[in-house]
Amino acid sequence: MKAILLIFLIAFSHAIPITQEYLDKLSKTSSFETYKTVEEHPFKDSDEIKYRLGLNIATLKYTGNFERGFSNEELPENFDAREKWPECIHPIRNQAKCGSCWAHGASEVLSDRFCIHSDGKINVVLSPQDLVSCDPFDHGCNGGALNLSWLYLRIFGATTDACTPYTAQTGEVDLCNYNKCTVEGEEYKKYKALNYYSLNTINDLKKDLYENGPIETGFYVYDDFMSYKGGVYRRGRHTKLMGGHAVKIIGWGKEDNGDEYWIVANSWGTEWGENGFFRIGFGECGIENVMTGMPLIEE
């Protein structure tokens, strides 16, 4: 048990104090836009920073050499799921002081895909709290893994956010309420994943995203990423590894110099980054550690 806990707590082993000196140095060396002052930074508390992650770092792999073979000429050069399915890409969430990114990423992807593949008939926001409180394979606010969270969604499914609201903002995890809602008057129903799978090339990832909707992924987070405000993120030199993080890829694009990037929804609220989103270069920080699944839509 101690060994298992150690693996998950690795994600919280580094906390970088946000000082003006640190931000001044970062703004001069970063290729992306950073916060300029401590006052405007959304994470002034180093203790808060270290709990913004939560993905089991032992499950991640380096994807800098991820195969980029592009054979499908029908796919566009730029794509944003918010434009193709505007009613189905749900708003940015905020995990706050709980290492529940793994639960947010999985539940958000499945929520979007239920809407997309039911032609908008099943437009629900699934509950990350359901996974945080009830998933026996993962560790609540102390972290989780992509494949295990999707295993939970396939076997047990998740309730809606209306039935089981997110209450783990402070790091305290409520006990699982089996077979009932925590909100009186809401319907108790579990929404399940039909399956879950990984993708092995950039082309496969793009094709699946374009046809089926957003995809969950995990990546290595370095200290400069916490101060990202805009632009295309690429890890700076002399940065420190903070841990693993799970997010939702919603699209891709291309810079003027031809370099490609992913468009990603984070779970740190709308005050961070580009209104809660960020862009990151292909191959950066293992960003293509993808996992996704199809919704189980009952006739």
LINURBEL-V540986 format. One line per field, one symbol per residue. phi: phi as a letter, one per 40 degrees, with the letter a starting at -180 (. if undefined). A space follows every 10 residues. Layout:
phi->???
This chain:
phi->.ccccccccd cbcbbcccbc ccccccccbc cbcbccbccc ccbcccccdc ccbhcdcccc bcbcbdcbdb bccccccbab ccccbccbcc ccbbcfcacb dcccdccccc dccccccbfg cbbbbccccd cccbcccbbf cchabdcccc cccccbgbcc cccbccbcdc gcbcccccga ccbcgcccab bbccaaabbb bdcccccccc cbhdbcabac bbdcccbcba gccbdccgcb cbibababcb iaabcccgcc acbbccbbgc ccgcfgbaba cdgcfgcccc aaacccbcc
